[in-house]
Amino acid sequence: MRSSPANLPDLDPASAAHSQRVGDHLRDRVRAHDGWLPFDAWMSQALYAPGLGYYTAGAEKLAPATEARARRLPTGDFVTAPELTPLFGHTVARQVAEVLAQCEGDTVLEFGAGTGALAEAVLTALRAQGIEAQYRIVEVSADLRARQQARLAPFGAQVQWLDTLPEQFVGCVLGNEVLDAMPVQLFAWSDQAEVMARGVALDADGDFVWADRPAEAALTQAVTPRMPPLPGYVSEINLQAEAWMRGVGQWLARGAALLFDYGFPRHEYYHPQRAGGTLMCHLRHHAHADPFVAPGLQDITAHVDFTAMADAALEGGLDVLGYTSQARFLMNAGVLEALARIDPSDTRAYAQLAAPVQKLLSEAEMGELFKVLAVGRDIPGGLTGFRRGDRRGAL
């Protein structure tokens, strides 16, 4: 019987039962594929299997709020930048307004809108600027869609949810922590400098275990130009996210996409010292690296290779408009000026805003690990968020 990472929270009975159902589903998938399932397929099922996956099972994956409070268990698994403070969304809205002006559009399209915090803040800030933008959301989670609809109800028909991508779009696209949630392929370099595909098998007890097989030609051809052979090295490649980026070029007729996520340019992503890859899981505010723990209850992510995302955007016919750290983007877009408008004599309000902004900007927190990539078409005037500290040259 395999052991779990230390210090993870206890699960309530309903959550444990749901995770057991997800685990049984995943075991059936492994057995149906002759005992070995590529990790991207396993991750896809753990996150998105209908009625079971982390993003598709609704509230079943969490303890009921009343029980969680009684047992002092957090009901969420992680906190995103828009949820830390509305100043994040208010600052992003300044860049959104600039994009809309340059492309002569009036629509914002957000992918994976979470709790609706970013949409609420952006719409509020745009309205304060006299811009009544249309807001469209693509959301795969029925649970999160319901939460968004409740939160954004005051905006009425201004906000709509899409089940399919637009055939042609003019405006500004937003994606906060979207790329990192797309299933990744895992690979390892063998002692013979051969690319191995890392997948999931079952041991004698029916527990999930890692298992490597020689990679198919497509995976080998994707990996070998990106890094030299390093025996024992394990990492990820996100071909699904790259395909998504190329796809943006098919429907983004005019405008820009602003993508916020944690990651690195390729030379840092596949650095020899990052020999274990970047796979990370989040369970009730505990971060660890074991995706086999509590399947269906925890988020599973990998950092973003921003060089690959920029290359894919170019292949899709888009321009790379900017790339920088989250801290530099927010400062360029005016977050400190927004904070300065808070009355410092209201110490409680100031502290509630200042501390989250510090977390957003600090190199030791989210300021450096998180990056912002802007891609688009027919945006002639440049973007304020990348005015200083643009790192496109590092891609």
N, C-alpha and C positions, 0 to 999 in steps of 0.2 A: 504494500500500500504506500503510495507516494505521500510525502509530507508537503504541507502548505507553507508559504512564507510566514515568518513570525509576525506577531502584532497585528494581524488582520482582525477586523471586528467580527463578533458572533452574528449569525444570521437568525432572524426570526423564523418560526416554523413555515409560514407561507412562502417566504423567499427561498428557504432551503428546499421546499418541495418543488417550487418552480425551477430552481437550478437543477434539481434531479431530472426533471422532465427534459430540460434543454440538453443535459449531459447524455441522457438516453437517446435523444434525437441525433446528437453528434456521433455517438457510438454506432448507431445504425448507418449513418452516412459513411463512416470509416469502413465498416464491414461491407457495405454495398460497393465500395471501390477497392475490393480485394485487399483490405486491411491497411491501406495507405492512402491518406487524403492530403493533397497539397495544402500548405498552410493558408494560402489565400482563400481556398474553398472552405476550409474549416473556420477561418475568421469571418467570412461572409455569412455563414450559417449562424455562428455565435452572436453576430450583431444584427442580422437582418432576416433570419428565418421567420416566416409569417406566424404571428401569434406567440412566438417563442423568443426571438432574438432581443438583444439589449435595446435596440432602437424601435422594435416593432411590437413588443409585448405589453406596452402600456404600463399601468401602475403595478401590475403583478410582479414586476421585477424589483419593487421596493417594498419595504415594510410600510403598512398603513401609518399615516402621519401621527395618529393618536398613540399607537403602540410604540412608534419610534421615539416620540417625546417621553413616554412613560419609561422607556428603557434607556433614554439618553443616547439613542443612535441617530446619527445624521441621516436625513432622508435623501440626500444627493450624493454624487460620487466625486464631483469636481466643481470648481467655480470658474467661469469664463470671464474675460475682461468686461463685457457689457453688463454682467451681473455685479461686478465690484462697485461700479459707480456709473451714473448716467452721463458723467462728463466724458467717458470714453465715446459713447454714441453721439453726444453733442459735438465732440471734436471731429469725429468721422463725418458728421453731417456737413461740416464746412467743406471737406474735400468732395463729398457727394454733390453739393451745390455747384461747385466749380465744374465737375464733370458734366452735369446736366446743362449748364450754360454753354459749354463748349460743343456738346453734341446736339444741342437744341432739342433735348428730350425732357420728359417730365415723369419718368417711371424709374423706380428702384426695384431690382429683383434680388431677393436674398435667398441663398441656399442654406438649409439647415438652421432655422431661426431660433432654435433652443426654446427658452421660456418666453421669447418675444421682447426681451429687454432691449436689444439693439434696435429693433424696429420701432419700439415706443420712443426711445431716445432720439433716433434720427428723425422720425416724423415730427416730434415736438420741436426739435431744433430747426428743422426746415420751415415749419409753420411760423416760428418766431422770425425767420428771415423773409416771410411773405411768400413762401413756396408751398403750394398745396400739391405735393407730389402724389402720384399713384404708387402704391406699394404692393408688390407681388412676392409671394413666398412659395418655395418648393420645399416640402417637408415630408420625409418618409415615415415619421413616427406619428401614429394616430393620437397617442397620448399627448405628445408635445404640440401637435396641431390644435388639439382641444384647449390646451393651456394658452396657446397664442391667441386663439379666437376670443377667449374670455378676456385676456389682458388688453387686446387691441380693439375690443368692441366699441370704445368711444370714438374711434376713427371711422366707423361705419363702412360704407362701400369703398372708401379710399383704400382699404386693404382687401386683397383677394388671394386665395390659395390656388395654386396651379397643380394639376395632376400630370401634365406633360410640359416639356420644354416649348418655348415659343419658336415658331418657324423663323421669325425675324424680330430682333429686339434693338431698340434705341434707348439708351439710358445708362444707368450705373448699376453694376452687379456687385453684390457684397457676399463674401464668404468668410465667416469667422470660425476657425477650427473645423473646416470641412474636408480639406485634403487629407489631414492626418487620420480621418476615420474611414478612409477607403481601404479595402482589403489589400494587403501587401503580400508579395511572394518573398519567401525566405530562401537564402542561398548560403552555402558554405564552401570554402576552398579546401579540397582534400590535400593530403600530404603529397599527392602526385600532381598538384596544381590543376586539378580538374574541378570544374564548377559542379557542385552538388545541389540538388533541390531538396530543401528541408520540408518534411511533411509530418503528419500526425498518424501514429499507429496506436495499438492497444497492447498493454502487457498482459500477463497471465491473469491478473486480477481485474482486467477491464479498465484500467486507468490509462489516461492519455500519456503517451511518451513521444519524444522526438525520434524521427527516423529519416535518414538521408538516402537519396537515390541519385544516380547520375542525371544531371539536368538534360532536358530535351534541348534541341538545337536552338529554339527561339530564346530560351532563358540564357543559354550560354552566350549567344550573340548579343543579347542585351547587356549582360554583365561585363564581358571582357573589355569593351572599349572604355569602361568607366573607372576601372581600377586594375592595378597589377595583381598577379596571383600572390596570395598571402596564406599559406597553409594554416588551417585552424581558424581562419577569420570567418565570422558569421555576420550577415547584415541583411538588409531588405532592399527590394526594388518595387516601386509602385507604378506598374504599367497601367493599372486602371485609372489612377489619377492623371497620368500623362495622356491617356486617351480622352479623359474628360476635358482636359485643357485644350487639346486639339479640337474637340467638339465645340467648345465655346466659339471658336473661329467660324463655325458654320452658321451660327444664329445671331452672333453679336454684329449687327450691321454697322452700328456707330455707337461709340461710347467707351466705357472702361470697366474692367473688373478689378476690385480691390480685394485681395486675399490675405487674410491674417492667419498666421500659423507658426508653430515652433519648428525650427529646422535650420539647415545650413546650406551653403553652396557645396558643390560636389567634392571639392578638394578637402573640405572639413568633414563632410558626411562619411566619406570612405577613408578617413585618416587611419594610418596603421594602429594608432592607440585606441581607436574605437572598435576594438576587435569583437565585441559582443553584440554589435548592432544597437538599435535605438528602441526596440519594442518596449512598450510601457502599458500598464494596466492601472485603472483607477476604480477602487471599490470603497465606497463610503468615506471618501477623502483620504484613503490610504493608497499611495503609489507603490507599485512593485512591478516585477518583470515576468510573472508567471501567468500566461494566458489560460492555463488549464484550471485555475482556481475559480470556483463559483461561476461556471459558464452561464451566460444569459443575464447575470447580475452586474457584471463589471464591464466598463468600457475597455476596449483594446485599441491601441493607437501605435503609430510609428512616426518619427520625425519626418519632415519633408525635405527632399532633395530639390532645392529651389533652382539649381541649374537645370535639372530635368524638366521642371515645370516651365521655365523660361524657354527652353529649347522646343518643348511641345507647343507652346503658344506661337512661337515663330513658325513652326511647321503648319499650324492652323491658319496662317496668314495674318496673325495679329502682331502688333508692335509691343515690345517690352518698354513700358513707360517709366518704370521706377522700381527700385528694390532697396530697402533699407531696414534698419531695426525698428521695432515698434516704438521705442523711446524717441528716436529721431523723428519718425513720422508724426507722432503726436505733438512733439514740440514744434515742428514745422507748421503743423495745422492749428496751433494755438491753444493747446491744453493748459499751458501755464497762464496765459492771459485769461482764460475762462476761470481758472482757480483764483486768480487775483481779484476777480470781480465779486468773490464771496466776502462778505463783511467779516473781517478778522475779529471784531468784537464779539461776534456770535461764535464763541469758542467751540461749542458742541457741534454746530453745523460745519464749521471749518475743519475740525478734526475728523469728522465723518467723511469728508471729501478729500482732505489732504492725504490721509493714510492710504486710501486706495490708489490715488494718483501716484504716490511714491512707489507702490508696488508695481504699477504699470510701467514706470520709468526706470526703476532701479536695475542696474546690470546684474545684481544678485538675485533678482526676482524675475519679472517678465520682460523687462525692458530690452535685454539683449538676446535672450533665447528666442523670443517671438520676433518674426520678421513680417514685413508687408511687401507684397509683390503686386504691381499694377501692370495689367496688360490691356490692350484695347485697339481701337481702329478709329481713324479720323479724329484724333485729339491733338490739335496743332499747337496749343499754347503751353504745354507742360503742366505739371501738377504740383501744387504748393507743398504737399506732404513730402515731396522728394527734393525740395529746393536746395537743401543742404544735407550732406551725408549720403548722397545716392551711391549705392554700392554695385551698380550694374556691372562695373568693371571687374568685380570679384566673382561674377558668375562664370 
